[in-house]
Amino acid sequence: MRQKLNIEIEDEIFQKLHTLCKGDDEAIKEYIIQAIKHHVSQDSPSDSSKDKESLEDYLNKGQSGSRNYGVKGQGW
């Protein structure tokens, strides 16, 4: 099901979109939809929790006081 959404954008952004899509309103709409889909898929909660866990695991691998631990941003 499709929902209608009206937004206001800055003139500078509109001009860039207009130039990029060669003035085709339908192409501008499709570009905006694809950009939103891409952005939303990048921000999914499951991905961010995986990143946090993997970073925490990476930092916990090194031993406290070793140079390797310091290189990972901890202890130096």
Buried (B, 14 or more C-beta within 10 A) or exposed (E): EEEEEEEEEEEEEEEEBBEEBEEEEEBBEEBBEEEEEEEEEEEEEEEEEEEEEEEEEEEEEBEEEEEEBEEBEEBE
